[in-house]
Amino acid sequence: MKSLARIIFLLVFFSCTNQSEISNVSSKINKNENKLFLTAKLKASYINYSNPRDRNYYYLVEIKLINNTSKENEFYTLICGSLVNIITDSKQVSFLYHNCPSDLGVLIKLKPKQEYSIEVILLRNKYMANFIHNIRFGFILSEPKSGPFGTNIPYTNQEIISELKLMREKQENAIWSDPVVFTITNFKPYEIKNISH
């Protein structure tokens, strides 16, 4: 009789646990319903073994701007320097930039149920004291201005670059992600995924 009571207790316990997990997942999905939102995911962290004097940790982060609305969203970015749209709430990390001899502004049109994805590399000094591991990412939305009849007012290339850089400095008009935990061991050596057709 006692073993039957234990089995019933375990079944009730696990069904309640499973139900709470389902409700947590559904609340997470509802949170981003019908909005433009940003996700950030730490993909891997590295050190430079080939240079023992390199004092940095390097972090590969995938950032996605997801259009979960029913309308198209437009924003400006740069063809080569698209990192101009990405900011963090931390002064303890910095972006690793690539060479970009010249840059052009471009208007991105993100349709409903599409995502704009970019991978960035950040670095921090490995000997930094009091490093704050929780970092949020922001995506700056520089939207086109509308004219009197709903048409976009054209910007020059220099106007696009200037506005994006100014918004970046002031951290204005940004959509923010949930915090990402930056550790030095967050690394998956491989991943297996199903291929969808």
N, C-alpha and C positions, 0 to 999 in steps of 0.2 A: 504494500500500500504506500509506504514511504517512497519507494522508487517511482511509482506512478505519479505521486505529487511532485517529485523532483522534475520528472519529464515534462509535466504540464507547466511547472514554473519556468523551465528553460525555454519551452515553446513560446510562452507568453512574453518572456524577457526578450528573446531574439526577434519576435514579430514587432514589439514596441521599438526596439533599436532600429530595425529595418525601416519602420514607418517614419521615425524621426530623421533618418538619412534621406528618405524620399522627400520629406517636407523641406529639408535643408536644400536639396538640389532644386526643387521647384521654386523656392523663394529666391535662390540665386538667379534662376532664369528670369523670373518675373521682374527682378531688380533692373535688368537691362532691356526690358521689353519696350518697344516703340521709342527708342532713343538712339542717338549717336553716342557710342561709348568706346573707351580705350582699355585694352588689356596689355599687360607686360609680363613676360615670362623669362626667367633666368634659364638659359639653355645650357651654359657651361661656364666654368671658371678655369683660368690657366695661370701658370707662371712661366717665365722664360728660362728654361733649363740651359739653353745654349749660351746664355750670358749671365754668369753668376752675380754680376754687379747690377743687374736690373733690379730695382727696388720696388717693382709694381706687381700687383695682381691685376689680371685682365678678366673682364666679364663679357660674355656674349649674351645679349638680351634681344628677344623677339618682341616687337611692339606692333599691335594691330589696332587700327581705327576701324570700328565695325559699324556699318549703317544698318541698324535694326528698325529703321523707320519705313514709312510707305512713300517717301519722297526722295528725290535725288539731292545730294548735298555736294556743294562745290567749295573748294578751297585752293589757295595758291601754295605752291612749293617751288623748289629749285630742282632742275634736272640733275645736276651733279651734286649739289650740296643739300640734299633733302633733310639732313640732320638739323637744318635751321628750324624746323618745326618741332623738334624734340627737346624737351627740357626735363630737369629733375628738381626735386625739392631739397637736394643735398649739395652742399659746397665741398664735400669730402671726396667726390668722384668727379672725373672729367671724361669727356668724349675723346676717342681716338679718331681723328679725321683722316680722310684719304686725300691724295693730291687732286686738285680740281683747278686747272688753269683758267677756265672761264665758266661762267654760269648763266643759265637762262631761266627766267620764271615761267612756270607752266600752271595752267588751271586744271586741277583734277576734278573729275565728275564721278562721285561715288554713288552708284545706283543702290536702290533698296536691296538688302540682303547681300551686299558686297562688302569686302574688307580690304583696307589698304594696309599692307604689311611691310615692315622694314626691320632689318636686323642692325643693331648697333653694338659697338665695342666700347666699354668704359674701362677706366683704370683707376686704381688708387694705390697709394703708398702702402706697402705691406707692413711697415713699421709704425703706422699711424696709431696713436693712442686714442682711446675712446671713440672708435669708429661706430657710427650709428648704422646698423645693418638693415633697417627698414627704409627703403627708398621708393618714393612714388615718381611716376613718369607723367609728363604732361605733353599734350599735342596742341600746338598753336594753330587755331583756325583763322586764317586770313581770308575772309569771304569776299567775293566781288561785290562792288556797290551797284545798286540798281538805279537806272535812270527813270525818267518820268513815265515811260510806257512799259516798265518791267524788264527792259533790256539791260544787260550788263554794261557798265561804263568801262571802256578799255583802259588798262594800266600800261605804262611803259615798263620795260624790263627793270630799269633803275627804281621805279616806284615800288614794284613788287619786292625787290631785294631790300630796299630801305624799310618798308613797312614790316616785313618779316623779321628783320634784325632788331627793329625797335620793339616789336611785340615780344621778341625773345628776351631782350634785356629787361623789360618790365614784367615779364611773365604774364602778359595779358591775353585774354580770350583763349584760355587753354582748357581742354578737357583732361581730367586727371584719372589715372589708373588707381587701383588698389595698391597698397604697398607690396614691394617685392623684397624678399629676404636675401641679402647678399652674403653668402658664405664662401669660404675658399674650397669647399669640398662638394658643392652642388654640381655633380657631373654624372651624366649617364653615358657609359661607354658605347652603348648602342640602343636602338629602339626597333621593335618589330611592329609594323602596322599592316592592317588589312588593306588591300588595294580595292578601291571602289570603282565600279565601271560606269 
